[in-house]
Amino acid sequence: MCIRDRTLISDTISIELPASPGMYRVLLGLYDYNTGQRLPVAVSQAGDNIVGVLGGDSLHLKSITVN
């Protein structure tokens, strides 16, 4: 499968929260199905959305606090 520029992919997942209180980062990463290798991230958007996240292999979506 080839993902083209501006392709919207929607998926709902559940994650288990850590038992230890603290601040945690929620990261998104995509993998090549055939090799299991993490794909690089290159994102740049205008407005109030994601801006200038270039390089690396994951995207920081949000930080959460567990009490």
ChimeraX attribute file (.defattr): number of C-alpha atoms within 10 A of each C-alpha:
attribute: neighborCount
match mode: 1-to-1
recipient: residues
	/A:1	5
	/A:2	5
	/A:3	8
	/A:4	7
	/A:5	6
	/A:6	6
	/A:7	8
	/A:8	7
	/A:9	6
	/A:10	5
	/A:11	4
	/A:12	4
	/A:13	4
	/A:14	5
	/A:15	6
	/A:16	5
	/A:17	11
	/A:18	11
	/A:19	8
	/A:20	8
	/A:21	10
	/A:22	10
	/A:23	11
	/A:24	13
	/A:25	11
	/A:26	12
	/A:27	12
	/A:28	12
	/A:29	13
	/A:30	14
	/A:31	12
	/A:32	10
	/A:33	9
	/A:34	6
	/A:35	7
	/A:36	9
	/A:37	11
	/A:38	14
	/A:39	13
	/A:40	15
	/A:41	15
	/A:42	13
	/A:43	12
	/A:44	10
	/A:45	10
	/A:46	8
	/A:47	6
	/A:48	6
	/A:49	8
	/A:50	13
	/A:51	11
	/A:52	11
	/A:53	14
	/A:54	13
	/A:55	11
	/A:56	12
	/A:57	16
	/A:58	18
	/A:59	19
	/A:60	12
	/A:61	11
	/A:62	10
	/A:63	10
	/A:64	12
	/A:65	10
	/A:66	11
	/A:67	9
